Amino acid sequence: MTATDLAYYSLVAVYSAMAIYTISFVAYALDLAKRSGDAQLAAKAATAPAAVGAEAQGAGAERVVTASAGGRTVVLDRTATAAGGADAPRASSSGRRPSRFERVATSMLVLGLVVHVVSVVFRGLAAGRVPWANMFEFSLTGTAIIVGVFLVVRVFVDVSYLGAYVTGLNLILLAIGTVNYYVAVVPLQPALQSAWLVIHVLVAIIGTGFFAIAAGLSAAQLVQTKRDQAKLANLRFMDTLPEADRLEDLAYRVALVGFVLWTFTLIAGAVWAERAWGRYWGWDTKEVWTFIIWVLYAGYIHARATRGWRGARSSWLSIIGFAAVMFNFSVVNVFFKGLHAYSGL
């Protein structure tokens, strides 16, 4: 099989992955719609106590709160009961059983990732190197990493409510990458012929994946805070998400992992620059923006940890940081020329 054939099969695989991701996106969107219905049922149950059932067996047992209406029974909350204590029923993401839409969406997401990884492997085999040496390959590999990070985080904490965000973001980035950034396989430039290409860029891609998830959690926290402050009844599916403080804490923890990886990216880039050009730092546009991103996230982590920044200010810093990452990838790579002009366009 020739390199041309492998590159062609890589494209076929990525378009197939996009089709599967689309199904996953629709299913996640339907799950959010179902969450809205469940939350509305929970709100009705709160005003009609007779419709609410609670089961618990002694202190420390699991307390399951349900509501029934129109022949449907919804689990509103699952909590550990204390002696003589009872919590008000509300929709809960922790005790919520995955809907059939969520199960289908997750299955399609995993299948899409498998096909996506096949596309990445074929591109790497066609090029005879790691597949992230230009903007198309970076977007191809980076979007797969975002999905992978989402699925890994989901193992430890329920973030299934971000499914539509992750699949939607992936579809947009893949569409832009394949339409605007696609280039044929070409040999590496001399400066890229280094083991640091594997280390430096891969760590940057993984860090970007964590920043993407953190930005989604921060956006959800902003919406949740706005609804709580204004006591709005719209966007009912938000009632099934964690509280704003919990979303903010999750965003901080995920962004912290990304920041550690980005710090290594900055250091590894300086070492690579010394090997390639004989200096650690040269104020190249790409170097400057990589440092700006590091400063933004360092400020976000420092302000939240030591200055007590909470709520909207903290979340906006997280979102601005991810926006800077996207700006660095798209605008800086395309419109700013310098030693890091490796877009391939």
Secondary structure in CASP SS format (residue, H / E / C, confidence):
PFRMAT SS
TARGET T0000
AUTHOR 0000-0000-0000
METHOD secondary structure of the structure
MODEL  1
M C 1.00
T C 1.00
A H 1.00
T H 1.00
D H 1.00
L H 1.00
A H 1.00
Y H 1.00
Y H 1.00
S H 1.00
L H 1.00
V H 1.00
A H 1.00
V H 1.00
Y H 1.00
S H 1.00
A H 1.00
M H 1.00
A H 1.00
I H 1.00
Y H 1.00
T H 1.00
I H 1.00
S H 1.00
F H 1.00
V H 1.00
A H 1.00
Y H 1.00
A H 1.00
L H 1.00
D H 1.00
L H 1.00
A H 1.00
K H 1.00
R H 1.00
S H 1.00
G H 1.00
D H 1.00
A H 1.00
Q H 1.00
L H 1.00
A H 1.00
A H 1.00
K H 1.00
A H 1.00
A H 1.00
T H 1.00
A C 1.00
P H 1.00
A H 1.00
A H 1.00
V E 1.00
G E 1.00
A E 1.00
E E 1.00
A C 1.00
Q C 1.00
G C 1.00
A C 1.00
G C 1.00
A C 1.00
E E 1.00
R E 1.00
V E 1.00
V E 1.00
T E 1.00
A E 1.00
S E 1.00
A E 1.00
G C 1.00
G C 1.00
R E 1.00
T E 1.00
V E 1.00
V E 1.00
L E 1.00
D E 1.00
R E 1.00
T E 1.00
A E 1.00
T C 1.00
A C 1.00
A C 1.00
G C 1.00
G C 1.00
A C 1.00
D C 1.00
A C 1.00
P C 1.00
R C 1.00
A C 1.00
S C 1.00
S C 1.00
S C 1.00
G C 1.00
R C 1.00
R C 1.00
P C 1.00
S C 1.00
R H 1.00
F H 1.00
E H 1.00
R H 1.00
V H 1.00
A H 1.00
T H 1.00
S H 1.00
M H 1.00
L H 1.00
V H 1.00
L H 1.00
G H 1.00
L H 1.00
V H 1.00
V H 1.00
H H 1.00
V H 1.00
V H 1.00
S H 1.00
V H 1.00
V H 1.00
F H 1.00
R H 1.00
G H 1.00
L H 1.00
A H 1.00
A H 1.00
G C 1.00
R C 1.00
V C 1.00
P C 1.00
W C 1.00
A C 1.00
N C 1.00
M H 1.00
F H 1.00
E H 1.00
F H 1.00
S H 1.00
L H 1.00
T H 1.00
G H 1.00
T H 1.00
A H 1.00
I H 1.00
I H 1.00
V H 1.00
G H 1.00
V H 1.00
F H 1.00
L H 1.00
V H 1.00
V H 1.00
R H 1.00
V H 1.00
F H 1.00
V C 1.00
D C 1.00
V C 1.00
S H 1.00
Y H 1.00
L H 1.00
G H 1.00
A H 1.00
Y H 1.00
V H 1.00
T H 1.00
G H 1.00
L H 1.00
N H 1.00
L H 1.00
I H 1.00
L H 1.00
L H 1.00
A H 1.00
I H 1.00
G H 1.00
T H 1.00
V H 1.00
N H 1.00
Y C 1.00
Y C 1.00
V C 1.00
A C 1.00
V C 1.00
V C 1.00
P C 1.00
L C 1.00
Q C 1.00
P H 1.00
A H 1.00
L H 1.00
Q C 1.00
S C 1.00
A C 1.00
W H 1.00
L H 1.00
V H 1.00
I H 1.00
H H 1.00
V H 1.00
L H 1.00
V H 1.00
A H 1.00
I H 1.00
I H 1.00
G H 1.00
T H 1.00
G H 1.00
F H 1.00
F H 1.00
A H 1.00
I H 1.00
A H 1.00
A H 1.00
G H 1.00
L H 1.00
S H 1.00
A H 1.00
A H 1.00
Q H 1.00
L H 1.00
V H 1.00
Q H 1.00
T H 1.00
K H 1.00
R H 1.00
D H 1.00
Q H 1.00
A H 1.00
K C 1.00
L C 1.00
A C 1.00
N C 1.00
L C 1.00
R H 1.00
F H 1.00
M H 1.00
D H 1.00
T H 1.00
L C 1.00
P C 1.00
E C 1.00
A H 1.00
D H 1.00
R H 1.00
L H 1.00
E H 1.00
D H 1.00
L H 1.00
A H 1.00
Y H 1.00
R H 1.00
V H 1.00
A H 1.00
L H 1.00
V H 1.00
G H 1.00
F H 1.00
V H 1.00
L H 1.00
W H 1.00
T H 1.00
F H 1.00
T H 1.00
L H 1.00
I H 1.00
A H 1.00
G H 1.00
A H 1.00
V H 1.00
W H 1.00
A H 1.00
E H 1.00
R H 1.00
A H 1.00
W H 1.00
G C 1.00
R C 1.00
Y C 1.00
W C 1.00
G C 1.00
W C 1.00
D C 1.00
T H 1.00
K H 1.00
E H 1.00
V H 1.00
W H 1.00
T H 1.00
F H 1.00
I H 1.00
I H 1.00
W H 1.00
V H 1.00
L H 1.00
Y H 1.00
A H 1.00
G H 1.00
Y H 1.00
I H 1.00
H H 1.00
A H 1.00
R H 1.00
A H 1.00
T H 1.00
R C 1.00
G C 1.00
W C 1.00
R C 1.00
G C 1.00
A H 1.00
R H 1.00
S H 1.00
S H 1.00
W H 1.00
L H 1.00
S H 1.00
I H 1.00
I H 1.00
G H 1.00
F H 1.00
A H 1.00
A H 1.00
V H 1.00
M H 1.00
F H 1.00
N H 1.00
F H 1.00
S H 1.00
V H 1.00
V H 1.00
N H 1.00
V H 1.00
F H 1.00
F C 1.00
K C 1.00
G C 1.00
L C 1.00
H C 1.00
A C 1.00
Y C 1.00
S C 1.00
G C 1.00
L C 1.00
END
